[in-house]
């Protein structure tokens, strides 16, 4: 029993009454089951009965962050901070709480805790924002060249740009921003943060200039810019942590990302960009229900609502939740729905194997895009039509895609491969595939297409090296491994053929796995057309 083991394991559990132990054991069970809210409630009860128990405090802290129980997270963080063995991120979290409360006295102790940790680089920006709100010069804390490394220098420079705007030093800020954006032109968070600070200074035109582009977050920021956001200590800390959360979202550190994103929201509850990042981190941590609940807080009146809806559908799809398709249908049919909404529905339907309805969705996307429709709209529609058994219509769309983008390897590959599979003239199709391969020689699927076309033409000797190269590039691709097995078999290399088919069967769906099993036993049979 867990309770017995705990009592024997550590003096910290000695003299713990049965009620407290029962609450803790119940919380651990809810934790293991992924029920974050129930776990948080259980840890809260256990922490109330055992306020000095650091194991309970740590578990309560972690679970409260995921469940969104700020009060419990703060209570547990305070208990942990009183010791010398608190996790490094506890100090980050306490800085966010201090920023929310305007508690300047708590900042220095928290920063002291960060010395020597991987988060020490935030000290300069935090002290700079603290100086700003106290009426002192913040810029010496984020001087160029002050940072000990490129990471610290980058965070210093971004905070400096925002502080220069807050101080009304627009020309200086423009120079700093130019330097940063040359180094990282795709810096979404810096652009949005600077635009909001500029708008608060009456420079909305300069802010809008930073938000040009087709990125949906930038577009949402531009649409909701208004009078901007007045820089404050909470603003500075929240945007600093949001930037850190964005960096962490690119790695496999979801637990730490949750802490940082939640801290950004603690400091500035209206920071929907942090809320988006938090939802992504929670989903990555394996709690899609809590991720979608987090996204639900970005309601219809929020500028990032559409982006949040897209993210919600993606989270549902990632967890194989049938609500993903229902949500995409509703979104695509809503008043004001865009080409992107219809396109998203088409991709979900295509992934579900409903190619007829996917084609209808892609056709709607193409209609909505109108003159702005790029080649990929035609490619997706053509692919769905071809998969739905409407080859002449599909081929017409694939040819339109290629006419718009004659040097796009994907367009060349799809039309060439589909022409081979549907018995169109071989020589022109082979030229398309050779052109695609010359443009993208490292693309395994395109290499496979060319090899497969040569195999279908009877030139197995030329086909085999290409199919082997494709299999090395994409070892988990079922179609490529099956093609390689067919080529081996044609050359009399039966053992290698069966090995390749067995590799293909590992990641095959049920129908393909059954066919591959028959091949392994009896050799090749009739093939069905497949598209890349």
C-alpha positions in Angstrom: 0.0 0.0 0.0 1.2 3.5 -0.8 0.3 4.9 2.6 2.4 2.2 4.3 5.4 2.8 2.0 5.3 6.5 2.6 5.2 6.1 6.4 8.3 3.9 6.2 10.1 6.0 3.6 10.7 9.3 5.3 10.3 11.1 8.6 8.3 13.8 6.8 5.4 11.4 6.8 5.7 10.5 10.4 2.7 11.3 12.6 0.5 11.9 9.5 -3.1 11.2 10.3 -5.2 8.8 8.3 -7.4 11.5 6.8 -4.4 13.4 5.4 -2.9 10.2 4.1 -6.2 9.2 2.4 -6.4 12.6 0.7 -2.9 12.2 -0.6 -3.4 8.7 -1.8 -6.7 9.7 -3.6 -4.9 12.7 -5.2 -2.1 10.4 -6.4 -4.7 8.1 -8.0 -6.4 11.0 -9.7 -3.0 12.3 -10.9 -2.2 8.9 -12.4 -5.5 8.8 -14.2 -4.9 12.2 -15.7 -7.7 13.9 -13.8 -5.9 17.2 -13.0 -8.7 19.0 -11.3 -9.5 16.0 -9.0 -5.8 15.6 -8.3 -5.4 19.3 -7.5 -8.3 19.2 -5.1 -6.8 16.1 -3.4 -3.4 17.7 -3.1 -5.0 20.9 -1.7 -6.6 18.9 1.0 -3.5 16.9 1.8 -1.4 20.1 1.8 -3.8 21.7 4.3 -3.3 18.8 6.6 0.5 18.5 6.0 1.7 22.1 5.2 5.3 21.2 6.0 5.4 18.2 3.6 7.5 19.3 0.6 6.6 16.2 -1.4 3.0 17.1 -1.2 3.7 20.8 -1.9 5.7 19.9 -5.0 2.9 17.6 -6.4 0.3 20.2 -5.5 2.3 22.9 -7.3 2.7 20.9 -10.5 -0.9 19.7 -10.6 -2.3 23.1 -9.8 -0.4 24.6 -12.7 -1.9 22.2 -15.2 -5.4 22.4 -13.7 -5.3 26.2 -13.6 -5.7 26.4 -9.8 -3.7 29.6 -9.2 -4.5 29.8 -5.5 -3.1 26.3 -4.9 -0.1 26.9 -7.1 0.8 30.1 -5.2 0.3 28.4 -1.8 2.5 25.4 -2.8 5.1 27.6 -4.4 5.5 29.7 -1.2 6.0 26.5 0.8 8.6 25.3 -1.6 10.4 28.6 -1.8 11.0 28.5 1.9 13.5 25.7 1.5 16.8 25.4 -0.3 15.7 22.6 -2.7 12.9 24.3 -4.5 12.8 23.7 -8.3 14.3 26.5 -10.3 11.0 27.4 -11.9 9.3 28.2 -8.5 11.3 31.5 -8.5 10.0 32.3 -12.0 6.5 31.7 -10.8 6.9 33.9 -7.8 8.2 36.7 -9.9 5.0 36.5 -12.0 2.9 36.7 -8.8 4.9 39.7 -7.6 4.4 41.4 -10.9 0.6 40.8 -10.7 0.5 42.2 -7.2 2.9 45.0 -7.7 5.1 43.5 -4.9 8.5 45.0 -5.7 10.0 43.8 -2.5 9.6 40.1 -3.5 11.5 40.5 -6.8 15.1 40.5 -5.5 14.8 37.4 -3.3 13.3 35.5 -6.3 16.0 36.7 -8.6 18.6 35.7 -6.1 17.2 32.1 -6.2 17.8 32.1 -9.9 21.5 32.8 -9.7 23.4 29.9 -11.2 20.3 28.3 -12.7 19.4 28.1 -16.4 17.0 31.0 -15.9 19.5 33.5 -14.6 19.5 35.3 -17.9 16.0 36.9 -17.2 17.4 38.9 -14.3 18.5 41.9 -16.4 15.1 42.3 -18.1 13.1 41.9 -14.9 15.3 44.4 -13.1 14.9 46.8 -16.0 11.1 46.6 -15.9 11.2 47.1 -12.2 13.3 50.2 -12.6 11.0 51.5 -15.2 7.9 51.4 -13.0 9.8 52.9 -10.1 10.8 55.9 -12.2 14.4 55.0 -12.6 16.4 54.5 -15.8 15.9 50.9 -16.9 18.2 50.8 -19.9 21.5 50.1 -18.1 20.1 46.7 -17.1 19.7 45.7 -20.7 22.7 47.4 -22.3 23.9 46.0 -25.6 26.9 43.6 -25.1 26.0 43.1 -21.4 24.7 39.6 -22.0 27.0 36.8 -21.1 25.9 34.8 -24.2 23.7 35.1 -27.3 20.6 33.9 -25.5 20.9 36.5 -22.7 21.8 39.2 -25.3 18.7 38.4 -27.3 16.3 38.6 -24.4 18.0 41.8 -23.2 17.6 43.4 -26.6 14.0 42.5 -27.0 13.2 44.0 -23.5 15.3 47.0 -24.4 13.2 47.7 -27.5 10.0 47.5 -25.5 11.4 49.8 -22.8 12.6 52.3 -25.4 9.1 52.5 -26.7 7.7 52.8 -23.2 10.1 55.7 -22.6 9.0 57.4 -25.8 12.4 56.9 -27.5 10.8 55.7 -30.7 13.8 56.3 -33.0 16.0 54.3 -30.7 13.4 51.6 -30.4 13.1 51.5 -34.2 16.9 50.9 -34.5 16.8 48.1 -31.9 13.8 46.5 -33.6 15.4 46.6 -37.0 18.5 44.9 -35.7 16.4 42.2 -34.0 14.0 41.6 -36.9 16.9 41.3 -39.4 18.2 38.5 -37.2 14.8 36.9 -36.7 12.2 38.3 -39.2 9.6 35.7 -38.1 9.6 36.9 -34.5 5.8 37.0 -33.9 5.9 37.8 -30.2 8.3 40.7 -30.6 6.3 42.2 -33.4 3.0 42.0 -31.5 4.5 43.2 -28.2 6.2 46.1 -29.9 3.1 47.0 -31.9 0.9 47.1 -28.8 3.5 49.3 -26.9 3.7 51.6 -30.0 -0.1 51.9 -30.2 -0.2 52.9 -26.5 2.2 55.7 -27.4 -0.1 56.9 -30.1 2.0 55.3 -32.9 -0.5 52.7 -34.1 0.6 53.3 -37.7 4.1 52.2 -36.8 2.7 49.2 -34.9 0.6 48.1 -37.9 3.7 48.3 -40.1 5.3 45.6 -37.8 2.3 43.3 -38.3 2.3 42.8 -42.0 2.2 39.3 -43.3 -0.2 36.3 -43.6 0.6 34.8 -40.2 -2.7 34.3 -38.4 -1.4 35.6 -35.1 0.0 38.7 -36.6 -3.2 39.3 -38.5 -5.2 38.9 -35.2 -2.8 41.2 -33.4 -3.3 43.8 -36.2 -7.1 43.5 -36.1 -7.2 43.9 -32.3 -4.5 46.5 -32.0 -6.7 49.4 -31.1 -5.1 51.7 -28.5 -2.5 49.1 -27.7 -1.4 48.0 -24.2 0.4 50.4 -21.9 3.7 48.9 -20.7 3.9 48.1 -17.0 5.8 45.8 -14.8 3.2 43.1 -15.3 3.3 43.7 -19.1 7.1 43.4 -19.2 7.3 40.2 -17.1 4.4 38.6 -18.8 5.8 39.3 -22.3 9.2 38.1 -21.2 7.8 34.8 -20.0 5.6 34.5 -23.1 8.7 34.8 -25.2 10.4 32.1 -23.1 7.3 29.9 -23.4 7.3 30.3 -27.2 11.0 29.2 -27.3 10.2 26.2 -25.0 7.2 25.2 -27.2 9.7 24.1 -29.9 11.2 21.4 -27.7 10.0 18.5 -25.6 9.8 20.3 -22.3 6.1 20.6 -21.8 6.2 20.6 -18.0 8.5 23.6 -17.9 6.6 25.3 -20.7 3.4 24.9 -18.6 5.1 26.7 -15.7 6.3 29.6 -17.8 3.1 30.0 -19.8 1.0 29.9 -16.6 3.4 32.4 -15.0 2.8 34.8 -18.0 -0.9 34.5 -17.4 -0.6 35.1 -13.7 1.3 38.4 -14.4 -1.1 39.5 -17.1 -4.4 37.5 -17.2 -5.5 39.1 -20.5 -2.4 37.7 -22.4 -4.1 35.4 -24.8 -0.9 34.7 -26.7 0.4 33.1 -23.4 -3.0 31.2 -23.2 -2.5 29.7 -26.6 1.0 28.6 -25.8 -0.2 27.1 -22.5 -2.9 25.1 -24.2 -0.3 23.7 -26.6 2.0 22.8 -23.8 -0.8 21.1 -21.9 -1.8 19.1 -25.0 1.8 18.1 -25.5 1.8 16.9 -21.9 -1.1 14.5 -22.7 -4.1 16.4 -21.3 -6.2 17.4 -24.3 -9.3 18.1 -22.2 -7.5 20.7 -20.2 -5.9 22.2 -23.3 -9.3 22.7 -24.9 -10.7 24.2 -21.7 -7.8 26.6 -21.7 -8.6 27.6 -25.2 -12.3 28.1 -24.4 -11.3 31.2 -22.4 -10.3 32.9 -25.6 -13.9 33.7 -26.5 -15.6 35.2 -29.6 -14.8 38.8 -28.5 -11.0 38.2 -28.4 -8.8 39.0 -31.3 -7.1 35.6 -31.1 -10.5 33.7 -31.1 -10.1 32.3 -34.6 -6.6 31.2 -33.9 -7.7 29.5 -30.7 -10.5 27.7 -32.6 -7.9 26.4 -35.1 -5.8 25.2 -32.2 -8.8 23.6 -30.5 -9.6 21.6 -33.6 -5.9 20.6 -33.9 -5.8 19.4 -30.3 -9.0 17.4 -30.8 -7.7 15.9 -34.0 -4.4 15.0 -32.3 -6.3 13.1 -29.6 -8.5 11.3 -32.2 -11.5 13.0 -30.8 -14.5 12.8 -33.2 -15.5 16.3 -32.0 -12.6 17.7 -34.2 -14.6 17.0 -37.4 -17.8 18.4 -35.9 -16.0 21.5 -34.8 -14.4 22.0 -38.2 -17.8 21.5 -40.0 -19.4 24.1 -37.7 -16.5 26.5 -38.3 -16.5 26.1 -42.1 -20.3 26.8 -42.2 -20.3 29.8 -39.9 -21.1 33.3 -41.2 -17.9 34.9 -42.3 -16.1 31.6 -42.6 -12.9 31.8 -44.8 -11.2 29.7 -47.4 -8.8 28.5 -44.7 -11.8 27.2 -42.6 -13.1 25.2 -45.6 -9.6 23.9 -46.3 -9.1 22.8 -42.7 -12.4 20.8 -43.0 -11.2 19.2 -46.2 -7.9 18.1 -44.6 -9.8 16.5 -41.7 -12.2 14.7 -44.0 -9.3 13.6 -46.2 -7.5 12.2 -43.2 -10.7 10.3 -42.2 -10.9 8.8 -45.7 -14.0 10.7 -46.7 -12.6 11.9 -50.0 -16.0 12.8 -51.6 -16.8 15.2 -48.9 -13.2 16.4 -48.7 -13.4 17.3 -52.4 -16.5 19.4 -51.7 -14.8 21.2 -48.9 -11.7 21.9 -51.0 -13.9 23.1 -53.8 -15.6 25.5 -51.4 -12.1 26.7 -50.2 -11.1 27.3 -53.8 -14.3 29.3 -54.4 -13.8 31.4 -51.3 -10.2 32.1 -52.2 -11.1 33.3 -55.7 -8.4 35.1 -57.4 -6.1 34.6 -54.4 -6.2 30.9 -54.7 -2.7 29.5 -55.0 -1.6 26.2 -56.7 -2.0 24.2 -53.5 -5.8 24.7 -53.5 -6.0 23.0 -56.9 -3.6 20.3 -55.7 -5.7 19.4 -52.7 -8.9 19.4 -54.7 -7.4 17.4 -57.4 -6.0 14.9 -55.0 -9.4 14.5 -53.2 -11.2 14.0 -56.5 -8.7 11.4 -57.6 -9.0 9.5 -54.4 -12.8 9.7 -54.6 -12.7 7.9 -58.0 -13.3 11.0 -60.1 -10.1 10.9 -62.0 -10.9 13.1 -65.1 -12.0 16.0 -62.8 -9.1 15.4 -60.4 -6.6 15.4 -63.3 -7.9 18.7 -64.6 -7.4 20.2 -61.1 -3.9 18.7 -60.9 -3.0 20.2 -64.3 -4.3 23.6 -63.1 -2.0 23.3 -60.0 1.0 22.6 -62.2 0.1 25.4 -64.6 0.2 27.8 -61.7 3.4 26.3 -60.2 5.4 24.6 -63.0 8.5 24.2 -60.9 6.8 22.9 -57.7 8.1 19.3 -57.1 4.9 18.3 -55.2 2.7 19.3 -58.1 4.9 17.6 -60.7 5.1 14.5 -58.5 1.4 14.1 -57.9 0.3 14.5 -61.5 3.1 12.3 -62.8 2.5 9.5 -60.3 -1.3 9.7 -60.7 -1.0 9.6 -64.5 1.1 6.4 -64.2 -1.4 4.8 -61.9 -4.4 5.7 -64.1 -2.8 4.5 -67.3 -2.2 7.9 -68.9 0.6 8.3 -71.5 3.8 7.0 -69.9 6.5 9.2 -71.5 5.0 12.6 -70.4 4.3 11.3 -66.9 7.9 10.0 -66.6 9.2 13.5 -67.6 7.1 15.1 -64.8 8.6 12.7 -62.3 12.1 13.2 -63.5 11.7 16.9 -63.3 10.3 16.6 -59.7 13.2 14.4 -58.7 15.7 16.9 -60.2 14.2 19.7 -58.1 13.9 17.7 -54.9 16.4 14.9 -55.0 16.3 14.3 -51.2 12.5 13.9 -51.1 11.9 10.2 -50.4 8.4 10.1 -51.7 9.3 11.8 -55.0 12.3 9.4 -55.4 9.9 6.5 -54.9 7.5 7.8 -57.5 10.2 7.9 -60.1 11.4 4.5 -59.2 7.9 3.1 -59.2 7.2 4.5 -62.6 10.3 2.8 -64.0 9.3 -0.4 -62.3 5.8 -0.2 -63.9 7.5 0.3 -67.2 9.4 -2.9 -66.8 12.8 -1.2 -66.1 13.3 -2.8 -62.7 17.1 -2.5 -62.8 16.9 1.3 -63.0 14.0 1.4 -60.6 15.7 -0.6 -57.7 18.4 1.9 -56.7 15.8 4.7 -56.5 13.4 2.6 -54.5 16.2 1.6 -52.1 17.2 5.2 -51.7 13.6 6.2 -51.0 13.3 3.5 -48.3 16.4 4.7 -46.6 15.0 8.3 -46.6 11.6 7.2 -45.3 11.9 3.8 -43.6 8.4 4.1 -42.0 6.6 4.8 -45.3 4.4 1.8 -46.0 4.0 2.5 -49.7 7.7 2.9 -50.3 8.6 -0.3 -48.5 5.9 -2.2 -50.4 7.2 -0.8 -53.7 10.7 -1.9 -52.8 9.5 -5.4 -52.0 7.7 -5.7 -55.4 10.9 -4.7 -57.2 13.0 -7.2 -55.2 10.5 -9.9 -56.1 10.6 -9.1 -59.8 14.3 -9.6 -59.7 14.1 -12.9 -57.9 15.3 -11.6 -54.6 12.5 -13.3 -52.6 13.9 -13.1 -49.1 14.6 -9.3 -49.4 11.1 -8.8 -50.9 9.4 -10.5 -47.9 11.6 -8.5 -45.6 10.5 -5.2 -47.2 6.8 -6.2 -47.2 7.1 -7.1 -43.5 8.6 -3.6 -42.8 5.7 -2.1 -44.7 3.2 -4.0 -42.7 4.5 -2.5 -39.4 2.9 0.8 -40.0 0.1 -0.2 -42.4 -3.6 0.2 -41.8 -5.8 -2.9 -41.5 -6.6 -3.3 -45.2 -3.1 -2.8 -46.3 -1.7 -5.1 -43.6 -4.0 -7.9 -44.8 -2.8 -7.5 -48.4 0.9 -7.4 -47.3 0.4 -10.6 -45.3 -0.9 -12.3 -48.4 2.1 -11.0 -50.3 4.6 -12.3 -47.7 3.0 -15.7 -48.0 2.2 -16.0 -51.7 4.1 -13.2 -53.6 2.5 -10.2 -55.4 -1.1 -10.1 -56.4 -3.2 -7.4 -58.0 -2.4 -3.9 -56.8 -4.7 -1.0 -56.1 -3.8 2.5 -57.2 -2.1 4.5 -54.5 -1.2 8.2 -54.5 1.7 10.0 -52.8 
